[in-house]
C-alpha cells in the first residue's frame, strides 16, 4: 500500500530534479548503465557516383532552362542553394560537365569541340522534391546529356600518378610547413557592425586560407593536405596525386617552387621520359638551377613518388549546341 505521507515530498523533489536538468535549455537523458565509449571515426566524404551511369538511370529535374550567354562575363557560379534547385551562371560546358560528373579533373575528360571551352551557358533547374546536392548534380548530368545531345563512353587509360607521403615514419614540423590551430581564428571576422579597424592578427593571417603565387614559390595559409594536393596537381601539371600522409590538421605551407617553373619543367620531364622510353622510376621535374620538385617537397617533411595506374576517362563522342528555351 502506498504511503500518502511520501507523495508530496517525492513530488516536490521530482519537480526540483527535473527543473535542474533543464537549466540553460538543456534536456538530459538518464541511463542506469554507462554506455560503451564510441571511437571517434574521422569524417570522410562519400565517393562520387560512377561516371558511366546510363542516362535512363539518372534522376531528372521537374523543370530546367538552358540559355547560351552572350556578352561580357562579369561573374560565374555554380550554386546548389537547396530545395532541389541549381543555378549555373556563365560557365563553359566543359566546366559544367566536369562538375556534373563528380568533379572530374582535366585529365579525365577527353575529346569535344573547342566551343566547349569558349562558349558559356546559364542553367537554372528545380527538382520535384528537396533532393540533396549529389542527386541534384546527377540531374544536371541528365540536362547536359539531353539538351546538348551529348554522347560519350568511359575508358580506362594508364596514366602517370603520384603518391604523397611523409618523408619519415612520423612527420615533424619544418621551417616551410607548420601546423596551425584554426579552430578559433578562421571565420572570426564576420561580426555585427563595421569591421574592426587595424591589421589582422597573426592567427587570422595564418588561418586565412589564402594562396599566394609568385616567381619564388607558392604559399598556402591555413590549408588542409587535401587542398594542398589539389593545388599541387593543378599548378604542377602532375595530374593524379594521392594523399597518403595521414595528416588531418591545418597547415601553413611555403613551397619553394614557382608555378611557371613547375609547368615548364614538368613538360620537359614528360618529354624526356618519352624520349628515354619511360624515364627513371621516380622522375620529377627539375627547376631553379637543378633543384627538383622532390627537393622542394622534402623541405616540407614530405615525399612524392611516381607510379603508373589505370584512370577512368570520360571520352566525348559527339555534342551539339543546345536548343534554347
PADREN-408625 format. One record per residue (C-alpha): x, z negated, y; residue in one letter. Coordinates in steps of 0.05 Angstrom, whole numbers, padded with zeros to 5 digits, always signed. Example, Ala and Ser with C-alpha at 12.3 -4.5 7.8 and 13.67 -1.06 7.14 Angstrom:
+00246-00156-00090A;+00273-00143-00021S;
This chain:
+00000+00000+00000X;+00027+00019+00069X;+00044-00039+00115X;+00007-00027+00181X;+00056-00070+00220X;+00111-00020+00207X;+00073+00040+00233X;+00084+00030+00308X;+00159+00015+00305X;+00170+00072+00258X;+00131+00119+00303X;+00169+00096+00365X;+00237+00103+00332X;+00219+00171+00305X;+00199+00195+00375X;+00264+00169+00406X;+00305+00201+00350X;+00272+00269+00359X;+00280+00264+00435X;+00354+00250+00427X;+00361+00310+00381X;+00331+00356+00434X;+00377+00336+00491X;+00402+00395+00532X;+00351+00440+00499X;+00386+00438+00431X;+00350+00433+00365X;+00387+00405+00305X;+00375+00412+00231X;+00386+00351+00188X;+00417+00362+00120X;+00423+00310+00066X;+00487+00341+00038X;+00544+00373+00077X;+00547+00449+00068X;+00609+00480+00039X;+00655+00506+00094X;+00649+00581+00102X;+00712+00622+00112X;+00712+00659+00178X;+00717+00732+00160X;+00743+00779+00214X;+00691+00826+00242X;+00705+00898+00223X;+00668+00958+00250X;+00627+00996+00200X;+00658+01062+00177X;+00629+01124+00210X;+00578+01164+00169X;+00606+01222+00127X;+00618+01285+00169X;+00586+01330+00117X;+00515+01304+00117X;+00467+01364+00108X;+00420+01380+00166X;+00359+01366+00123X;+00382+01293+00112X;+00395+01278+00186X;+00345+01236+00226X;+00312+01274+00283X;+00293+01257+00355X;+00220+01259+00375X;+00237+01298+00438X;+00303+01330+00462X;+00324+01371+00522X;+00387+01414+00526X;+00409+01446+00591X;+00473+01483+00610X;+00506+01452+00671X;+00523+01497+00729X;+00560+01471+00790X;+00617+01424+00807X;+00629+01368+00758X;+00627+01301+00794X;+00614+01255+00734X;+00609+01257+00658X;+00580+01208+00609X;+00551+01196+00540X;+00504+01137+00542X;+00460+01104+00490X;+00422+01053+00532X;+00377+01030+00474X;+00305+01045+00457X;+00327+01103+00413X;+00350+01142+00475X;+00413+01182+00490X;+00438+01215+00553X;+00496+01265+00554X;+00518+01285+00624X;+00561+01347+00637X;+00603+01345+00574X;+00634+01405+00536X;+00603+01420+00469X;+00669+01405+00434X;+00668+01334+00462X;+00594+01324+00445X;+00607+01348+00374X;+00666+01302+00364X;+00625+01242+00387X;+00564+01260+00346X;+00606+01268+00283X;+00631+01197+00285X;+00687+01201+00336X;+00727+01258+00306X;+00798+01265+00331X;+00821+01332+00359X;+00860+01350+00295X;+00795+01340+00254X;+00759+01398+00288X;+00779+01470+00274X;+00752+01537+00300X;+00699+01553+00351X;+00698+01598+00414X;+00733+01578+00478X;+00668+01564+00515X;+00660+01501+00472X;+00714+01471+00516X;+00698+01503+00584X;+00621+01504+00587X;+00586+01438+00599X;+00517+01413+00578X;+00468+01358+00593X;+00426+01330+00536X;+00370+01278+00540X;+00332+01256+00478X;+00289+01199+00452X;+00273+01177+00382X;+00204+01157+00358X;+00229+01087+00342X;+00280+01039+00371X;+00337+01068+00330X;+00407+01037+00332X;+00466+01074+00362X;+00494+01100+00297X;+00427+01131+00280X;+00420+01160+00350X;+00487+01195+00342X;+00464+01224+00275X;+00403+01250+00312X;+00450+01281+00363X;+00483+01319+00305X;+00415+01348+00288X;+00405+01370+00360X;+00473+01405+00361X;+00461+01440+00295X;+00391+01463+00313X;+00397+01481+00387X;+00468+01511+00384X;+00455+01544+00316X;+00518+01510+00290X;+00543+01529+00222X;+00603+01493+00193X;+00636+01467+00130X;+00682+01410+00113X;+00752+01419+00085X;+00807+01372+00065X;+00875+01391+00093X;+00943+01360+00082X;+00967+01332+00148X;+01024+01291+00177X;+01005+01218+00183X;+01040+01155+00208X;+01035+01082+00188X;+01049+01027+00239X;+01073+00961+00210X;+01112+00901+00234X;+01188+00911+00231X;+01196+00843+00197X;+01151+00805+00149X;+01128+00760+00207X;+01121+00792+00275X;+01152+00755+00334X;+01142+00770+00408X;+01195+00814+00441X;+01215+00830+00512X;+01169+00891+00511X;+01110+00864+00472X;+01080+00795+00483X;+01013+00763+00463X;+00966+00745+00520X;+00906+00699+00519X;+00848+00738+00550X;+00792+00692+00528X;+00781+00668+00599X;+00816+00717+00644X;+00782+00782+00624X;+00714+00792+00656X;+00722+00732+00702X;+00718+00773+00766X;+00644+00792+00768X;+00614+00732+00804X;+00555+00727+00853X;+00572+00745+00924X;+00631+00784+00952X;+00696+00786+00913X;+00747+00731+00927X;+00800+00757+00975X;+00873+00758+00955X;+00912+00787+00897X;+00891+00777+00825X;+00923+00721+00785X;+00979+00737+00734X;+00929+00721+00679X;+00879+00772+00706X;+00934+00824+00713X;+00958+00813+00641X;+00887+00819+00615X;+00863+00877+00659X;+00860+00926+00600X;+00894+00977+00645X;+00942+01032+00622X;+00998+01058+00666X;+01033+01124+00651X;+01098+01141+00686X;+01161+01181+00675X;+01195+01117+00650X;+01144+01096+00599X;+01075+01071+00580X;+01048+01002+00599X;+00985+00974+00567X;+00958+00907+00592X;+00911+00864+00551X;+00905+00915+00495X;+00890+00909+00421X;+00930+00943+00367X;+00871+00989+00352X;+00871+01013+00424X;+00947+01020+00426X;+00947+01061+00361X;+00893+01107+00390X;+00933+01115+00455X;+00998+01129+00417X;+00964+01181+00373X;+00934+01219+00431X;+00991+01215+00481X;+01046+01225+00430X;+01010+01281+00394X;+01022+01244+00328X;+00952+01253+00302X;+00934+01205+00246X;+00963+01135+00255X;+00942+01077+00211X;+00948+01006+00237X;+00978+00963+00182X;+01008+00910+00228X;+00956+00857+00214X;+00959+00837+00287X;+00890+00818+00313X;+00905+00789+00382X;+00911+00818+00452X;+00979+00841+00477X;+01018+00865+00536X;+01060+00926+00515X;+01114+00965+00550X;+01134+01027+00510X;+01200+01057+00533X;+01176+01129+00525X;+01142+01175+00576X;+01081+01215+00554X;+01112+01282+00574X;+01176+01267+00536X;+01135+01247+00476X;+01095+01312+00475X;+01156+01356+00487X;+01198+01321+00435X;+01141+01319+00384X;+01133+01395+00390X;+01207+01403+00379X;+01206+01355+00320X;+01149+01394+00287X;+01185+01460+00298X;+01249+01433+00268X;+01211+01405+00209X;+01181+01474+00197X;+01248+01509+00201X;+01280+01460+00152X;+01224+01463+00102X;+01192+01396+00117X;+01244+01357+00154X;+01273+01289+00138X;+01227+01236+00106X;+01217+01197+00170X;+01230+01248+00224X;+01205+01221+00291X;+01212+01254+00359X;+01276+01242+00398X;+01277+01239+00474X;+01315+01209+00532X;+01387+01224+00514X;+01379+01216+00439X;+01333+01156+00440X;+01278+01164+00387X;+01206+01142+00386X;+01225+01099+00326X;+01274+01060+00372X;+01220+01051+00425X;+01171+01025+00373X;+01223+00978+00344X;+01231+00947+00414X;+01160+00922+00402X;+01179+00889+00336X;+01141+00944+00300X;+01159+01002+00255X;+01130+01072+00249X;+01138+01112+00185X;+01114+01180+00164X;+01074+01204+00105X;+01031+01263+00082X;+00957+01253+00067X;+00892+01292+00059X;+00846+01291+00120X;+00774+01315+00126X;+00768+01371+00177X;+00704+01400+00206X;+00711+01476+00207X;+00664+01514+00253X;+00639+01579+00223X;+00593+01601+00280X;+00560+01572+00341X;+00516+01601+00397X;+00497+01584+00468X;+00432+01544+00467X;+00363+01568+00488X;+00347+01525+00548X;+00282+01486+00553X;
